[in-house]
Amino acid sequence: MTRHETFEFDPNGALLRTHLPLPGQSGKVRDVYDLGEHLLIVSTDRISAFDWILPNGIPNKGSILTAMSRFWFDYLQVPHHLISCDVPQQVIDLGIDPAVLQSRIMVVRKAQVVPFECVIRGFIEGSGWAEYQQNGAICGIPLPAGLQQCDRLPEPIFTPATKAETGHDENVSSATMASAIGEERTELLRRLSLQVYTAAADHAASRGILIADTKFEWGVVGDDVILIDEVLTPDSSRFWPKSSYEPGHSQPSFDKQFVREWLSQTSWDRNSPPPTLPADVVRRTGEKYQEALDILT
């Protein structure tokens, strides 16, 4: 299989898709392949917004996400699924160019995925802000009256969400999660998620970044619960510069902000395939991802 057949790139060199001769499936950003005993996760340079995968990518984004996840897996004192970031010999033996995959892959343990996103919010923004404006609570957790957009919460809160195959995840209460997977496991995941968020938020704050919120995915291996998927990246978290933080309005962030803002200014209706991102938006978005990696690690 040739490099051209195995890997799809956009004109700027962003890796959009992989076609390895292995059983696999694709998500919004990652291509996941079955290696038998383990899984191979390939982080591409795809970028999504408003529930659409955009036609062009952000060069090197997948490598940045992998490096950041690898940093956090090493830093956090919690069991996780990462085994190696080296291209396995099993893949090289298929005649695939390892240089394309190097720096953007994770070989991980297989796990039974918990069917809920474990979201921790330290600040109020996004869907949580919208929900609070409607009923003064998030996921059934009542909050003090008079909070402003992006205010720091009195303490971080656990607000689970369903894992949607397409479209938006849906915020649910802990009781809903407990009815599906049991009260004991829900409480364990709440405690673990808060523990991981607190450790990460303390580190990030010492480097000048506020982690406003983040979502964790957990898996079960035997009797063990382990942290899986990506962790604490700009794709799964809101990172705000601490120096310019000011509640009462939206904050600048180290993520897809340039992408969302540009798309919002176009005539795109969000019901048809999205337009191609201009070079300037691609460049500035890539710079923000790289800046977050450099600051945090």
ABEGO torsion letter per residue (X at the ends): XBAAAABBBBAAGBBABBBBBBBBBBBAABBBBBAGABBBBBBBABBBBGGBBBABBBBGAAAAAAAAAAAAAAABBBBBABABABBBAAAAAAGBBAAAABGABBBBBBBBBBABBBBBBABBBEAAAAAAAAAGBBGGBBBBBGBBBGBBBABBBBBBBBBBABEBBBBBBAAAAAAAAEAAAAAAAAAAAAAAAAAAAAAAAAAGBBBABBBBBBBBBEABBBBBEBBGBAAABBBBBAAABBBGBBBBBBBAAAAAAAAAABABAGABBBBBBBAAAAAAAAAAAAAAAAAAX
